[in-house]
Amino acid sequence: MTNTNTSYEKAVILKPPLKWAGGKRWLVPHLLPVWQRNNNRRLVEPFCGGLAVTLGLMPDQALLNDFNQHLVNFFNQVKSGLIIDFPMENDKELYYQYRDKFNKLLKEGKQHSAEAAGLFYYLNRTGFNGLCRFNQKGFFNVPFGRYKKITYRREFSPYAEPFRNWSFQSQDFEEIRVEQGDFIYADPPYDVDFTQYSEKTFNWEDQERLGRWLADHKGPVVLSNQATERVVELYKSLNFKLHYLDGPRRISCTGERTPAKEVLAVKGIDEN
Ligand SMILES: C[S@@+](CC[C@H](N)C(=O)[O-])C[C@H]1O[C@@H](n2cnc3c(N)ncnc32)[C@H](O)[C@@H]1O
């Protein structure tokens, strides 16, 4: 149990650099006690998203994966010292100009460049709700956002230190090479999902495939998901221990603000 306080202070200070749907920053205080008993292990996040949890737990070693290659390119470029040198403004005309530029890079096969990462950052901060959506031809099509004021970053040096021992990959979760002592925290798209995270949707077969993959892991595992009946049944049948939490309040279709029930499915962890 090393550097508990420093980890938590850093967690409070170092905010995720991007806006990302499904961020689990609110879960960090629930995960910290379990993580702190295992923080000598490598943290593996098969669905790292915007890194809200990783930056909260501050592991020394981590393998961070997400199917979204633009997101992962951005993290890899930050790790290599990304500096954004083009003008950034909350301006509609400029936004569409940069969106075209980003799509041109994708067309030219330059999606893994520093320029693509810089534009991705700008589009993420300036576009509607930080969404990441592509049309059928694979081009980014999120409209201009509705923010009053945006503070942009040009350099990302605060992230350089923790990123040094973190590796970033972009593939389907099942392709990741985990080692038996790894601590896995898995935060897949919700079973019932209102947001579209990437071109590929995550269906029920994927949820089941994930359950089996996690059950096969020899080391500690924590999974978070919406506590739908079938998710609960799936993880019960795989002998996980379940804990229920109230998620942040969400506005339902009737306009009611009800907290979504969240489940943490846990395995291979001494919880005492
Ligand atoms: C709920 S979000 C993760 C949010 C993250 N825990 C955070 O706090 O920012 C789920 C992520 O899974 C990714 N994803 C979807 N399908 C995937 C797959 N088959 N393999 C790996 N990642 C996938 C999406 O791109 C998305 O970023």
PDBQT file of the ligand as one rigid body, heavy atoms in Angstrom, charges set to zero:
ROOT
HETATM    1  C1  LIG A 301     -18.028   3.256 -20.722  1.00  0.00    +0.000 C 
HETATM    2  S1  LIG A 301     -16.732   3.684 -21.834  1.00  0.00    +0.000 S 
HETATM    3  C2  LIG A 301     -15.311   3.618 -20.771  1.00  0.00    +0.000 C 
HETATM    4  C3  LIG A 301     -15.188   4.866 -19.926  1.00  0.00    +0.000 C 
HETATM    5  C4  LIG A 301     -13.979   4.917 -19.008  1.00  0.00    +0.000 C 
HETATM    6  N1  LIG A 301     -14.026   3.898 -17.974  1.00  0.00    +0.000 N 
HETATM    7  C5  LIG A 301     -13.850   6.278 -18.352  1.00  0.00    +0.000 C 
HETATM    8  O1  LIG A 301     -14.056   6.389 -17.120  1.00  0.00    +0.000 OA
HETATM    9  O2  LIG A 301     -13.581   7.266 -19.062  1.00  0.00    +0.000 OA
HETATM   10  C6  LIG A 301     -16.577   2.252 -22.814  1.00  0.00    +0.000 C 
HETATM   11  C7  LIG A 301     -15.460   2.275 -23.863  1.00  0.00    +0.000 C 
HETATM   12  O3  LIG A 301     -15.401   0.989 -24.503  1.00  0.00    +0.000 OA
HETATM   13  C8  LIG A 301     -14.886   1.165 -25.828  1.00  0.00    +0.000 C 
HETATM   14  N2  LIG A 301     -15.212  -0.069 -26.592  1.00  0.00    +0.000 N 
HETATM   15  C9  LIG A 301     -16.377  -0.394 -27.221  1.00  0.00    +0.000 A 
HETATM   16  N3  LIG A 301     -16.296  -1.641 -27.744  1.00  0.00    +0.000 NA
HETATM   17  C10 LIG A 301     -15.069  -2.128 -27.441  1.00  0.00    +0.000 A 
HETATM   18  C11 LIG A 301     -14.383  -3.374 -27.672  1.00  0.00    +0.000 A 
HETATM   19  N4  LIG A 301     -14.963  -4.382 -28.328  1.00  0.00    +0.000 N 
HETATM   20  N5  LIG A 301     -13.122  -3.538 -27.172  1.00  0.00    +0.000 NA
HETATM   21  C12 LIG A 301     -12.512  -2.518 -26.499  1.00  0.00    +0.000 A 
HETATM   22  N6  LIG A 301     -13.097  -1.308 -26.258  1.00  0.00    +0.000 NA
HETATM   23  C13 LIG A 301     -14.359  -1.119 -26.707  1.00  0.00    +0.000 A 
HETATM   24  C14 LIG A 301     -15.539   2.451 -26.300  1.00  0.00    +0.000 C 
HETATM   25  O4  LIG A 301     -14.774   3.060 -27.313  1.00  0.00    +0.000 OA
HETATM   26  C15 LIG A 301     -15.596   3.287 -24.996  1.00  0.00    +0.000 C 
HETATM   27  O5  LIG A 301     -14.540   4.213 -24.907  1.00  0.00    +0.000 OA
ENDROOT
TORSDOF 0
